[in-house]
Amino acid sequence: MMSVRMISSCQFLACLVWVGLGAAAMGQGGLEPSAGPAPMMKTLDQVEPRIPIDGSTALTNPGSYYLTDNITGTITIASSHVTLDLMGFRVRSEGGSAAAGAPAILVDGPHANVVIRNGSVSSQFGDAIDATAGEPNSMGRIEYIRVDQAYQRGIAVESGYVVENCFVQGADVAGIWIGGNSTVINNTMTGNNIGLYMSHSPLHLAQNARVEGNIVYGNINNYELVPGNHIHLLLSEIPVVINVPLKATLVSDLYMPLELVEHGISVESDYVVIDLAGHQLIGPGFPSGSAVFQDSMWRNLHLKNGIVRDWMGNESDVWDAVRAFGSYSRVENITAVNNISGFILGYAAYADNLHAVSNQLDGIRMFFECFMQNSFAVHNGRDGFYTAASRSKMESCVASRNGRHGFHLETGGKLSHCGAFVNAESGFHGQNMKLLNVEGSANLDGVHLTAANAMIRDSRFHANYRYGIRLGNRADVRDNVISRNGFFSAVDGIGLFVEGENNQISGNTLIGNQEGVVVTGVNNILTGNRVSSSDELNWNIAASNVCFVVEGMTGGAFTGDSGGAGIGTFDPYANFTF
């Protein structure tokens, strides 16, 4: 059913009014379009008015200049606030003579805010770019320049300049020459007489300069440096001599040329940091020097993070792969493998996480109050660790399968939480040593104290081929566990062998050794030791020693709160067999 809606008269009149207004509006005609928007940006010439150059000239007014073609001759900048954009073209100077050559680009005077960029520069008889008339606040910049020939210097700058992202080769004096407080970063210098040269002259002395991120290689001499600057070298070839305080970082594995019998990195300065950055210093085999060499006159070397290998010494010198023999060195996270000898550390050195593996002689040698931790020496031909002066300390170190001793403390030292395993002679060997919480197993001897004033406490010596502990004179041996020594070889084995005198031995437990305690020396005191289950004899004590032994009594079975047998004596100093 269809419905019909009725419209009132008022509604009808409103519709007529609306239609009339619309018709009136349509009768007004077309509207004129508005004007376009005004320009919102400036042209390049408005931002930086640029002046073209097409020949040799002198720039005597501030401004922005650019090349339109290659130029033969010299561009002289004789004003401050000048920007010279080579636009990828070349400026080449062929003027002058070998005695008085003309530079390709010359900054003539101490002008400020000079910028040279984007092109190639060369000079037949002079410098490619000479900006040596700068001053501390010159605020000059040379960037993205390629120098492929310079009779003298490739790029020479004085105070206040930044040289960045340039490539320099073929300079007969120096690739980049800097004086004052210049900044030289991220450049490449190769094929020059000297790659990077810092001025020694009092008039142009390089001081407070910043040098970092540069690749310098293939020059007759890569560096000529002076102290008093902020230097971070990226080492891309060896050999190199470092004779000023600086930081150096390897950029790749570096190989010593076979024909050179030199050190890879020679450190001839205090306060040098060398970061191998996970890379290797690889020697030529035999003959060779050291991978890193620092003599005793220097101090505060910091060497870290990498591998040194195949440095085999020569007929006259047995060089360690790492010779940090100066004072207060810090060596960490370094592996020395397949060298004549691994490491040697000088006075008060700090070492952490060193690995000495398969070196022909000693793994790690230390002198004079060194501290070492978290390190290991494995498969070295002689000693794993060797100390030649007292008061050195080692913590959490391991010596295994070395050709002589695991730890050889010739004149003393302190070891804690260290382990010696499967070494050809003693696990721990020497005199005046302090051993705390150490372990020696499967060595010829667990520990051999050759002379006086040693201490062994809270340690374990197990399954060594001959002796668990072998004592000289005046040792303090307490609270150790000595077990199963002497059962794995044809020689007579002894848990605790005392061949010296004036030793104090107390509170030790010996179980299952071939022989328990054997004392051949005199004036030793043995108290409170417990010996059990020796294969041959539990006790073999010579005359003139203080030792009272009681066999522990056994009783019948019992349960409840009491029972059993007494220990056999009330003497607090008695030793027991059980």
C-alpha positions in Angstrom: 0.0 0.0 0.0 1.5 3.4 -1.0 1.4 6.2 1.6 1.2 9.9 0.7 2.8 12.6 2.8 1.1 16.0 2.7 3.2 19.2 2.6 2.1 22.2 4.5 1.8 25.6 2.9 4.7 26.9 5.0 7.0 24.2 3.8 6.1 24.9 0.2 6.9 28.5 0.5 10.3 27.7 2.1 11.2 25.6 -0.9 10.4 28.4 -3.3 12.6 30.8 -1.4 15.6 28.4 -1.5 15.2 27.9 -5.3 15.1 31.6 -5.9 18.2 32.3 -3.9 20.1 29.6 -5.9 19.0 31.1 -9.2 20.1 34.6 -8.1 23.5 33.3 -7.1 24.0 31.5 -10.5 23.3 34.7 -12.3 26.4 36.5 -10.9 28.9 35.4 -13.6 32.4 33.7 -13.3 34.9 34.6 -10.5 38.5 35.9 -11.3 41.3 33.4 -10.2 43.6 34.6 -7.4 47.3 35.3 -8.0 49.8 32.5 -7.5 51.9 32.2 -4.2 55.0 34.3 -3.9 58.4 32.4 -4.1 59.2 30.8 -0.8 62.9 29.8 -1.5 66.0 31.7 -2.5 68.0 30.7 -5.5 71.6 29.2 -5.0 73.1 32.6 -6.0 71.0 34.3 -3.4 72.1 31.8 -0.7 75.8 31.8 -1.7 76.7 33.9 -4.6 79.3 31.9 -6.6 82.0 33.2 -8.8 83.5 31.0 -11.6 87.2 30.6 -12.1 88.8 29.4 -15.3 92.4 30.2 -14.8 95.3 31.0 -12.5 94.2 33.8 -10.2 94.4 35.5 -6.8 91.2 35.6 -4.7 91.4 38.9 -2.9 87.8 39.2 -1.8 85.5 37.1 0.4 83.2 34.9 -1.5 82.4 31.5 -2.9 84.4 30.5 -6.0 84.2 27.4 -8.2 86.2 26.0 -11.1 84.7 25.5 -14.5 87.6 23.6 -16.0 91.1 22.1 -15.2 93.6 24.8 -14.4 97.4 24.9 -14.8 99.0 27.4 -12.5 98.5 28.7 -9.0 95.3 29.8 -7.2 96.2 32.2 -4.4 93.7 32.8 -1.6 94.5 36.3 -0.2 91.3 36.9 1.9 89.4 35.5 4.7 85.9 33.9 4.3 86.7 32.2 1.0 85.3 28.9 -0.2 87.0 27.3 -3.2 85.1 24.4 -4.8 87.1 22.6 -7.4 83.9 20.9 -8.7 85.9 17.7 -9.5 88.4 19.6 -11.7 92.2 19.7 -11.3 94.6 22.4 -10.3 98.2 21.7 -11.3 101.2 23.9 -10.7 104.1 23.6 -13.1 105.7 26.9 -12.3 108.9 27.6 -10.4 111.8 25.3 -10.0 113.1 22.6 -7.7 114.8 25.3 -5.7 111.7 27.5 -5.4 108.6 25.7 -6.5 105.1 27.2 -6.7 102.2 25.5 -4.9 99.0 24.7 -6.8 96.9 26.4 -4.1 98.4 28.9 -1.7 96.6 30.5 1.3 98.7 33.6 1.5 98.4 34.9 5.0 96.6 34.1 8.3 93.2 34.2 6.8 90.1 32.8 8.6 87.3 30.6 7.3 89.0 29.3 4.2 87.5 26.2 2.7 89.0 24.2 -0.2 87.1 21.1 -1.4 86.2 18.6 -4.1 89.0 18.1 -6.7 92.5 17.1 -7.6 95.6 19.1 -6.9 99.3 18.6 -7.9 102.5 20.5 -8.1 105.6 19.8 -10.1 108.0 21.7 -8.0 106.3 22.8 -4.8 103.5 21.9 -2.3 100.1 20.9 -3.7 98.3 22.9 -1.1 100.1 25.3 1.3 98.0 26.6 4.1 100.8 27.1 6.7 100.1 30.7 7.4 97.2 29.8 9.7 96.5 30.8 13.3 94.8 29.1 16.2 91.4 30.4 15.2 91.7 30.1 11.4 88.7 27.7 11.2 89.9 26.5 7.8 88.9 23.3 6.1 90.3 21.1 3.3 88.1 18.2 2.3 87.6 15.7 -0.4 90.9 16.6 -2.1 93.1 14.2 -4.1 96.8 14.9 -4.4 98.7 12.7 -6.8 102.0 14.5 -7.1 103.9 17.1 -5.0 107.5 17.8 -5.2 107.4 18.9 -1.6 104.3 18.5 0.6 100.9 17.2 -0.5 98.8 19.2 2.0 100.4 21.5 4.5 98.4 23.2 7.2 99.0 25.3 10.3 96.8 26.0 13.3 93.1 25.9 13.1 92.7 23.8 10.0 90.7 20.6 9.5 91.9 18.2 6.8 89.3 15.5 6.2 88.5 12.8 3.7 91.5 13.5 1.5 93.8 11.1 -0.5 97.4 12.0 -0.8 100.2 10.2 -2.7 103.4 11.0 -4.5 104.6 13.7 -2.1 108.4 13.8 -2.0 108.6 15.4 1.5 105.3 14.5 3.3 101.8 13.5 2.4 100.1 15.6 5.0 102.2 18.1 7.0 100.6 19.7 10.1 101.7 22.3 12.6 99.9 24.0 15.5 96.6 22.6 16.6 95.3 21.3 13.3 92.8 18.4 12.9 93.5 15.6 10.5 90.8 12.9 10.3 89.8 10.1 7.9 92.4 10.7 5.2 94.5 8.2 3.3 98.3 8.7 2.7 100.3 6.3 0.6 103.3 6.4 -1.7 104.9 9.4 -0.1 108.3 9.9 1.5 106.6 10.5 4.9 102.9 9.8 5.1 101.9 12.0 8.1 104.4 14.6 9.4 104.0 16.7 12.5 106.2 19.7 12.6 109.0 19.8 15.1 109.9 23.4 14.4 109.4 25.9 17.2 107.7 28.2 14.7 105.2 25.6 13.6 105.3 23.1 16.4 102.4 20.7 16.3 100.7 20.9 19.7 97.1 19.9 20.7 96.5 18.7 17.2 94.0 15.9 16.7 94.8 13.0 14.4 92.5 10.0 14.1 90.9 7.7 11.6 93.6 8.0 8.9 94.9 5.1 6.8 98.7 5.5 6.3 100.6 2.8 4.5 103.1 2.2 1.7 105.2 5.3 2.5 109.0 5.2 2.9 108.2 6.3 6.5 104.6 6.3 7.5 104.8 8.7 10.5 106.9 11.4 11.9 105.1 12.4 15.2 105.7 14.7 18.1 104.3 14.5 21.7 101.6 16.8 23.1 98.9 15.8 20.6 95.8 13.7 20.5 96.7 10.8 18.2 94.7 7.7 17.3 96.5 5.7 14.6 94.8 3.1 12.5 97.7 0.6 11.8 97.5 -1.0 8.4 101.1 -2.3 8.1 104.1 -3.3 10.2 106.9 -2.7 11.2 106.0 0.6 13.0 107.8 2.6 15.7 105.6 4.4 18.2 107.7 7.1 20.0 105.0 9.5 21.3 102.0 8.9 23.6 99.0 7.8 21.5 96.4 5.1 20.8 96.8 2.7 17.9 94.2 0.3 16.6 94.8 -2.5 14.0 92.5 -2.4 11.0 93.2 -6.0 9.9 95.6 -8.9 10.4 99.1 -7.5 9.9 102.0 -9.6 8.5 105.7 -8.9 9.0 107.5 -9.1 5.7 109.7 -12.2 5.5 112.9 -10.3 4.7 112.7 -8.1 7.9 114.2 -9.1 11.2 112.6 -6.4 13.3 109.9 -5.9 15.9 106.3 -5.6 14.6 105.4 -2.7 16.9 108.2 -1.0 18.8 107.0 1.1 21.7 109.5 3.9 22.6 107.2 6.1 24.7 105.2 6.2 27.8 101.4 6.0 27.8 100.8 4.0 24.6 97.5 2.1 24.0 97.5 -0.6 21.4 94.2 -2.3 20.5 94.6 -5.3 18.2 90.8 -5.1 17.8 90.4 -8.9 17.4 93.1 -9.0 14.7 96.5 -10.8 14.5 100.1 -9.7 14.4 101.7 -12.4 12.4 105.5 -12.9 12.4 107.7 -14.3 9.6 108.7 -17.3 11.6 112.5 -17.6 12.0 114.3 -15.2 12.2 112.2 -12.4 13.7 111.9 -9.9 16.6 108.9 -9.5 18.9 105.3 -8.8 17.8 105.2 -5.9 20.4 108.4 -4.7 22.0 108.7 -2.3 24.9 112.0 -1.9 26.8 112.3 -1.3 30.5 112.8 2.5 30.3 109.2 3.1 29.3 106.0 2.7 31.3 102.2 2.5 31.0 101.7 0.4 27.9 98.2 -0.9 27.4 98.0 -3.8 25.0 94.7 -5.6 24.4 92.3 -7.8 22.3 94.1 -10.0 19.7 96.5 -12.7 18.7 100.3 -12.7 18.2 101.8 -15.7 16.4 104.8 -17.0 14.5 107.4 -14.7 16.1 110.4 -17.1 16.5 113.4 -14.9 17.5 116.7 -15.1 15.8 120.2 -16.5 16.3 121.4 -13.8 18.7 118.1 -13.0 20.6 115.3 -15.0 21.9 112.4 -12.5 21.8 109.1 -13.0 23.5 106.2 -12.4 21.2 104.9 -9.7 23.6 107.7 -7.9 25.5 106.0 -5.5 27.8 109.0 -5.0 30.0 108.4 -1.4 31.1 106.7 -0.4 34.3 103.0 -0.5 35.0 102.0 -2.2 31.8 98.5 -3.5 31.3 98.1 -6.5 29.0 94.7 -8.2 28.5 92.8 -10.5 26.2 95.9 -11.5 24.2 96.7 -14.9 22.8 100.3 -15.8 22.0 100.5 -19.0 19.9 103.4 -20.8 18.2 106.2 -18.3 19.1 109.7 -18.8 20.5 108.3 -17.5 23.9 104.9 -16.0 24.7 104.9 -13.1 27.1 107.3 -11.2 29.3 106.0 -8.6 31.7 108.0 -6.0 33.7 107.6 -4.2 37.0 104.1 -4.0 38.4 102.4 -5.2 35.3 98.7 -6.1 35.3 97.6 -9.0 33.1 94.1 -10.4 32.5 92.9 -13.2 30.2 96.2 -14.1 28.6 96.6 -17.3 26.7 100.0 -18.8 25.9 99.7 -21.8 23.7 102.3 -24.0 22.0 105.3 -21.7 22.4 108.7 -23.3 22.1 110.0 -22.0 25.5 108.0 -20.4 28.3 104.4 -19.4 28.0 104.3 -16.3 30.3 107.2 -14.7 32.3 106.7 -12.0 35.0 109.1 -9.9 37.0 108.7 -7.6 40.0 105.3 -7.4 41.7 103.1 -8.3 38.8 99.5 -9.3 39.1 97.8 -11.8 36.7 94.4 -13.4 36.6 92.1 -15.6 34.5 95.0 -16.7 32.3 96.2 -20.1 31.0 99.4 -21.6 29.6 99.1 -24.8 27.6 101.5 -27.0 25.6 104.5 -24.7 26.0 107.9 -26.3 25.7 109.3 -25.1 29.0 107.4 -23.4 31.9 103.8 -22.4 31.6 104.2 -19.5 34.0 107.5 -18.2 35.3 108.2 -15.5 37.8 111.7 -14.2 38.5 111.1 -11.8 41.4 109.1 -11.9 44.6 105.6 -10.4 45.4 104.0 -11.3 42.1 100.4 -12.6 42.4 98.3 -14.9 40.3 94.6 -15.7 40.6 92.5 -18.2 38.7 95.2 -19.3 36.3 95.7 -22.7 34.8 98.9 -24.4 33.5 98.5 -27.6 31.6 100.7 -30.0 29.5 103.8 -27.8 29.6 107.2 -29.3 29.0 108.7 -28.4 32.4 106.8 -26.8 35.3 103.3 -25.5 35.3 104.1 -22.6 37.6 107.8 -21.8 38.3 108.2 -19.2 41.0 112.0 -18.8 41.2 112.0 -16.2 44.0 108.5 -16.3 45.3 105.0 -15.1 44.7 101.4 -15.8 45.8 99.0 -18.0 43.9 95.3 -18.6 44.7 92.7 -20.7 43.0 95.2 -21.8 40.3 95.5 -25.3 38.8 98.4 -27.2 37.3 97.7 -30.3 35.3 99.7 -32.9 33.3 103.0 -30.9 33.3 106.2 -32.8 32.7 107.8 -31.8 36.0 106.2 -30.0 38.9 102.8 -28.4 38.8 104.2 -25.7 41.2 107.9 -25.3 41.6 110.1 -22.8 43.4 110.7 -21.1 46.8 109.2 -18.4 49.0 105.8 -19.1 47.4 102.3 -18.9 49.0 99.8 -21.4 47.6 96.1 -20.9 48.6 93.3 -23.1 47.3 95.4 -24.5 44.4 95.2 -27.9 42.7 97.9 -30.0 41.2 97.1 -33.2 39.4 98.8 -35.6 37.0 102.1 -33.8 37.1 105.4 -35.5 37.9 105.2 -33.7 41.3 102.2 -31.7 42.5 104.4 -29.1 44.2 108.1 -28.9 44.8 109.3 -26.3 47.2 113.0 -26.0 46.7 114.0 -23.6 49.4 112.8 -21.7 52.4 109.7 -19.7 53.5 106.8 -21.2 51.6 103.2 -21.7 52.6 100.6 -24.2 51.3 97.1 -24.1 52.6 93.7 -25.4 51.7 94.9 -27.0 48.5 94.6 -30.4 46.8 97.3 -32.6 45.1 95.9 -35.7 43.5 97.2 -38.4 41.2 100.7 -37.0 40.6 103.2 -39.5 39.3 105.8 -39.1 42.0 105.2 -36.7 44.9 102.0 -34.9 46.0 104.1 -32.3 48.0 107.9 -32.2 48.2 109.3 -29.8 50.8 112.6 -28.1 51.3 113.1 -25.8 54.4 110.9 -23.7 56.6 107.5 -24.2 54.9 104.1 -24.0 56.5 101.9 -26.7 55.1 98.3 -26.8 56.5 94.9 -28.2 55.8 95.6 -29.8 52.4 94.2 -32.9 50.8 96.9 -35.2 49.3 95.6 -38.3 47.5 96.4 -41.1 45.1 100.0 -39.9 44.3 102.6 -42.4 43.0 100.2 -45.0 41.6 100.6 -44.1 37.9 104.3 -44.6 37.3 107.2 -47.0 37.9 108.9 -44.6 40.4 108.2 -44.6 44.1 105.4 -42.3 44.9 104.9 -40.3 48.1 102.0 -38.2 49.3 104.1 -35.8 51.4 107.9 -35.9 51.1 109.9 -33.7 53.5 113.6 -33.7 52.7 114.4 -30.4 54.4 114.2 -29.0 57.9 112.2 -26.7 60.2 108.9 -27.2 58.4 105.6 -27.0 60.2 103.1 -29.5 58.8 99.6 -29.7 60.3 96.0 -30.6 59.6 96.6 -32.3 56.3 94.7 -35.4 55.1 96.5 -38.0 53.0 94.5 -40.9 51.5 95.5 -43.7 49.2 99.0 -42.6 48.2 101.7 -45.2 47.4 103.5 -44.0 50.6 101.9 -41.5 53.0 104.3 -39.2 54.9 108.1 -39.6 54.4 110.5 -37.3 56.4 114.2 -37.6 55.8 115.1 -34.1 57.1 115.3 -33.0 60.7 113.7 -30.5 63.1 110.3 -30.7 61.4 107.0 -30.5 63.4 104.1 -32.6 62.3 100.8 -32.2 64.1 97.2 -33.1 63.5 97.8 -34.9 60.2 95.6 -37.8 59.1 97.0 -40.6 56.9 95.0 -43.6 55.5 95.2 -46.4 53.0 98.7 -46.0 51.8 99.8 -48.8 49.5 103.1 -49.4 51.3 103.8 -47.2 54.4 101.6 -44.6 56.0 104.5 -43.0 58.0 108.3 -43.1 57.5 109.8 -40.5 59.9 113.5 -40.0 60.4 115.0 -39.2 63.8 115.2 -35.6 65.3 111.7 -34.6 64.2 108.6 -33.8 66.3 105.9 -36.2 65.3 103.5 -38.3 67.5 101.3 -40.8 65.6 98.3 -42.6 67.0 96.4 -45.3 65.2 92.8 -44.4 65.4 90.7 -46.9 67.4 87.7 -48.6 65.9 84.7 -49.8 67.9 81.7 -51.9 67.4 78.5 -51.0 65.7 76.1 -48.8 67.6 72.9 -46.8 67.2 71.3 -44.2 69.3 72.9 -41.2 71.0 76.2 -42.7 72.2 78.7 -45.5 71.5 81.9 -46.2 69.5 85.5 -45.9 70.6 87.6 -43.0 71.6 90.1 -41.4 69.2 93.0 -43.0 71.1 94.7 -40.0 72.7 93.9 -36.7 74.4 97.1 -35.1 72.9 95.9 -32.2 70.7 99.1 -32.4 68.6 98.9 -36.1 67.7 98.8 -37.3 64.1 96.5 -40.2 63.2 96.5 -43.2 61.1 93.1 -44.5 60.2 
